[in-house]
């Protein structure tokens, strides 16, 4: 079986998804659409895509597709996703993170897909890397005892730049109207990861931010889970590069560096218990290709996706609580 893909939005992340299509023998990138017809044309010409459109509806009417990949700014994810689902023109939608901007938007997006029989999945590429799958397996098997505390970072290495250099007009990540900010762009990874590894939803959230011109330039989050387990998250555009995870159990620890962006690199999983230390090496992986392959396998055999849409709704409810805490300066119960 082969799968025909259309990409919506031709910004930076769309190039990675186009590369994933190229990496899979049974996938063909057939069309791209962007609100800028010129951008769509440039992207199509650069990637050898046969069809390009300045209008999403025209693409959905004109090209037979199996999968649509949403790569627009986060603020448009819900509107674009609902439009695609209601068109009945695709079998599946892969939506870049954040899934939407609010829990209510997520509910509406999921309902539209469910009503039209469309499979939807949130694009957290790390969930398809064997290292994260193995870390979860070890935690669930009790390799480090009972997991008590999770610590993770996602800092992009801009510590030497001033706040004034992170301008809303210079990059969507610093633009409030486009859905920018450290929570939406960075902390969403850590929040999803903590919920995945702990296998539970937080019952309390406290968050603190360092403000940029329009958005949170950096955010630190404490999430309290049932049985007094905790997740400590530090993210930001304003500090040195860091993508670390540490899982602390009653009998040991698991550590990962380059936790999120490690495409094309070999990486390790370090597991330490009293009297024993083990390092497992994983070969370079194209996480975007692994992510797309999993979606295609779900379509082909009817299997459940690793990230069900209900999970994405719960994810956005947690992010809603993070923003309530940022606004109030107080912890928020879920």
VOZAKOL-211141 format. One record per residue (C-alpha): x, y, z. Coordinates in steps of 0.1 Angstrom, whole numbers, plus 5000, padded with zeros to 4 digits. Example, Ala and Ser with C-alpha at 12.3 -4.5 7.8 and 13.67 -1.06 7.14 Angstrom:
# residues 2
{{5123 4955 5078}};
{{5137 4989 5071}};
END
This chain:
# residues 334
{{5000 5000 5000}};
{{5012 5035 4992}};
{{5002 5067 5010}};
{{4997 5101 4994}};
{{5006 5131 5016}};
{{4998 5168 5015}};
{{5016 5194 5037}};
{{4998 5225 5049}};
{{5022 5253 5058}};
{{5057 5256 5043}};
{{5077 5270 5072}};
{{5108 5254 5086}};
{{5092 5223 5101}};
{{5076 5214 5068}};
{{5111 5207 5054}};
{{5116 5180 5080}};
{{5082 5164 5072}};
{{5090 5165 5035}};
{{5123 5147 5043}};
{{5103 5120 5061}};
{{5082 5115 5030}};
{{5113 5111 5009}};
{{5127 5086 5034}};
{{5098 5062 5031}};
{{5094 5041 5000}};
{{5056 5038 5003}};
{{5050 5075 5008}};
{{5046 5102 4981}};
{{5045 5139 4989}};
{{5019 5150 4963}};
{{5009 5185 4972}};
{{5017 5215 4995}};
{{4995 5245 5005}};
{{5003 5277 5022}};
{{4985 5310 5027}};
{{5013 5325 5006}};
{{5010 5310 4971}};
{{5046 5322 4964}};
{{5059 5303 4994}};
{{5040 5271 4984}};
{{5055 5274 4949}};
{{5090 5279 4962}};
{{5087 5249 4985}};
{{5072 5227 4958}};
{{5100 5236 4933}};
{{5127 5230 4959}};
{{5113 5196 4970}};
{{5100 5184 4937}};
{{5064 5184 4948}};
{{5041 5181 4918}};
{{5013 5204 4930}};
{{5012 5236 4951}};
{{4983 5258 4962}};
{{4977 5291 4979}};
{{4944 5278 4992}};
{{4939 5248 5014}};
{{4904 5240 5001}};
{{4916 5240 4966}};
{{4943 5215 4975}};
{{4918 5192 4992}};
{{4895 5194 4962}};
{{4922 5189 4935}};
{{4945 5162 4948}};
{{4936 5128 4962}};
{{4954 5124 4995}};
{{4956 5099 5024}};
{{4974 5121 5049}};
{{4975 5158 5056}};
{{5004 5171 5078}};
{{4996 5205 5095}};
{{5027 5226 5097}};
{{5011 5260 5102}};
{{5016 5284 5132}};
{{5000 5269 5163}};
{{4973 5295 5164}};
{{4958 5280 5132}};
{{4960 5243 5141}};
{{4924 5240 5153}};
{{4909 5259 5124}};
{{4930 5242 5097}};
{{4925 5208 5113}};
{{4888 5210 5116}};
{{4885 5222 5080}};
{{4906 5193 5068}};
{{4886 5168 5089}};
{{4852 5181 5077}};
{{4863 5180 5041}};
{{4863 5142 5041}};
{{4893 5144 5017}};
{{4919 5126 5039}};
{{4921 5095 5060}};
{{4945 5109 5086}};
{{4959 5141 5099}};
{{4993 5146 5116}};
{{4993 5179 5134}};
{{5025 5196 5146}};
{{5027 5205 5182}};
{{5011 5222 5200}};
{{4980 5203 5190}};
{{4959 5235 5195}};
{{4962 5265 5218}};
{{4935 5255 5243}};
{{4918 5225 5256}};
{{4885 5236 5242}};
{{4900 5239 5207}};
{{4914 5204 5211}};
{{4879 5191 5220}};
{{4865 5207 5188}};
{{4893 5194 5166}};
{{4890 5158 5179}};
{{4852 5159 5176}};
{{4854 5170 5140}};
{{4878 5142 5132}};
{{4858 5116 5151}};
{{4826 5127 5133}};
{{4842 5122 5099}};
{{4861 5091 5106}};
{{4896 5107 5103}};
{{4925 5095 5123}};
{{4944 5124 5140}};
{{4977 5124 5158}};
{{4999 5150 5175}};
{{5034 5152 5161}};
{{5057 5145 5191}};
{{5085 5129 5171}};
{{5104 5117 5201}};
{{5076 5093 5210}};
{{5087 5072 5181}};
{{5124 5069 5190}};
{{5134 5035 5204}};
{{5153 5052 5233}};
{{5121 5068 5247}};
{{5102 5036 5242}};
{{5129 5016 5260}};
{{5130 5042 5289}};
{{5093 5038 5294}};
{{5096 5000 5293}};
{{5123 5001 5320}};
{{5103 5024 5342}};
{{5072 5002 5339}};
{{5092 4971 5346}};
{{5106 4986 5378}};
{{5142 4988 5367}};
{{5148 5018 5389}};
{{5122 5010 5415}};
{{5092 5033 5419}};
{{5095 5064 5398}};
{{5094 5094 5422}};
{{5107 5124 5403}};
{{5113 5134 5367}};
{{5134 5163 5357}};
{{5137 5176 5321}};
{{5150 5207 5302}};
{{5145 5222 5268}};
{{5166 5253 5264}};
{{5175 5264 5229}};
{{5209 5281 5235}};
{{5201 5317 5231}};
{{5215 5327 5264}};
{{5239 5352 5250}};
{{5212 5372 5232}};
{{5192 5401 5248}};
{{5155 5401 5251}};
{{5154 5429 5225}};
{{5168 5404 5199}};
{{5138 5381 5203}};
{{5114 5402 5183}};
{{5078 5393 5174}};
{{5084 5403 5138}};
{{5116 5384 5136}};
{{5104 5349 5145}};
{{5069 5334 5152}};
{{5083 5319 5184}};
{{5083 5353 5200}};
{{5050 5364 5184}};
{{5019 5361 5206}};
{{4994 5363 5178}};
{{5010 5334 5160}};
{{5010 5311 5191}};
{{5046 5317 5202}};
{{5063 5314 5236}};
{{5083 5288 5255}};
{{5053 5269 5267}};
{{5038 5263 5233}};
{{5071 5257 5215}};
{{5092 5240 5241}};
{{5075 5230 5273}};
{{5048 5211 5254}};
{{5075 5184 5248}};
{{5084 5181 5285}};
{{5048 5181 5296}};
{{5038 5154 5272}};
{{5069 5134 5281}};
{{5062 5136 5318}};
{{5026 5125 5314}};
{{5038 5096 5291}};
{{5066 5083 5314}};
{{5046 5087 5346}};
{{5015 5072 5330}};
{{4992 5097 5348}};
{{4978 5132 5347}};
{{4990 5159 5370}};
{{4968 5170 5398}};
{{4985 5203 5405}};
{{5006 5227 5384}};
{{5028 5257 5393}};
{{5046 5278 5367}};
{{5069 5308 5366}};
{{5080 5327 5336}};
{{5106 5352 5324}};
{{5088 5375 5300}};
{{5100 5385 5266}};
{{5086 5413 5245}};
{{5052 5396 5239}};
{{5055 5360 5252}};
{{5071 5338 5278}};
{{5108 5337 5269}};
{{5114 5310 5295}};
{{5091 5289 5318}};
{{5098 5267 5348}};
{{5070 5243 5357}};
{{5064 5220 5386}};
{{5037 5193 5381}};
{{5025 5172 5410}};
{{5011 5138 5401}};
{{4992 5112 5422}};
{{5012 5095 5450}};
{{5033 5127 5455}};
{{5053 5121 5423}};
{{5066 5152 5406}};
{{5080 5165 5373}};
{{5103 5195 5373}};
{{5106 5212 5339}};
{{5128 5241 5328}};
{{5125 5256 5293}};
{{5135 5287 5275}};
{{5150 5307 5246}};
{{5172 5327 5269}};
{{5197 5302 5283}};
{{5224 5278 5270}};
{{5215 5247 5251}};
{{5200 5219 5272}};
{{5178 5189 5263}};
{{5182 5166 5293}};
{{5159 5141 5310}};
{{5165 5124 5344}};
{{5142 5099 5358}};
{{5147 5093 5395}};
{{5133 5061 5412}};
{{5136 5046 5446}};
{{5163 5023 5434}};
{{5181 5041 5406}};
{{5181 5067 5378}};
{{5177 5068 5340}};
{{5193 5097 5321}};
{{5191 5110 5286}};
{{5209 5138 5268}};
{{5197 5153 5235}};
{{5163 5141 5245}};
{{5142 5158 5218}};
{{5163 5168 5188}};
{{5187 5140 5180}};
{{5180 5132 5143}};
{{5209 5117 5125}};
{{5229 5112 5158}};
{{5236 5082 5179}};
{{5224 5087 5215}};
{{5225 5068 5248}};
{{5203 5058 5276}};
{{5221 5056 5310}};
{{5206 5034 5337}};
{{5222 5034 5371}};
{{5213 5013 5402}};
{{5233 5005 5433}};
{{5263 4985 5421}};
{{5254 4986 5384}};
{{5256 5011 5356}};
{{5245 5004 5321}};
{{5248 5025 5290}};
{{5227 5016 5259}};
{{5236 5031 5226}};
{{5210 5038 5199}};
{{5219 5042 5162}};
{{5209 5075 5144}};
{{5172 5077 5138}};
{{5151 5099 5116}};
{{5124 5106 5141}};
{{5102 5123 5116}};
{{5103 5093 5093}};
{{5096 5069 5122}};
{{5066 5091 5132}};
{{5052 5090 5097}};
{{5058 5053 5093}};
{{5038 5047 5125}};
{{5009 5067 5112}};
{{5009 5048 5079}};
{{5010 5015 5098}};
{{4980 5026 5119}};
{{4961 5033 5086}};
{{4972 5001 5070}};
{{4962 4977 5098}};
{{4938 4996 5120}};
{{4961 4997 5150}};
{{4958 5024 5177}};
{{4981 5053 5175}};
{{5007 5058 5202}};
{{4993 5093 5208}};
{{4955 5090 5208}};
{{4935 5122 5203}};
{{4921 5120 5239}};
{{4957 5123 5251}};
{{4961 5155 5231}};
{{4930 5170 5247}};
{{4944 5161 5282}};
{{4977 5176 5272}};
{{4961 5209 5262}};
{{4941 5210 5295}};
{{4974 5208 5314}};
{{4988 5236 5293}};
{{4957 5256 5300}};
{{4965 5252 5337}};
{{5001 5263 5332}};
{{4989 5295 5317}};
{{4964 5300 5345}};
{{4993 5296 5370}};
{{5015 5321 5350}};
{{4987 5346 5351}};
{{4979 5342 5388}};
{{5013 5334 5403}};
{{4996 5306 5421}};
{{4994 5268 5418}};
{{4964 5255 5399}};
{{4946 5223 5407}};
{{4933 5201 5379}};
END
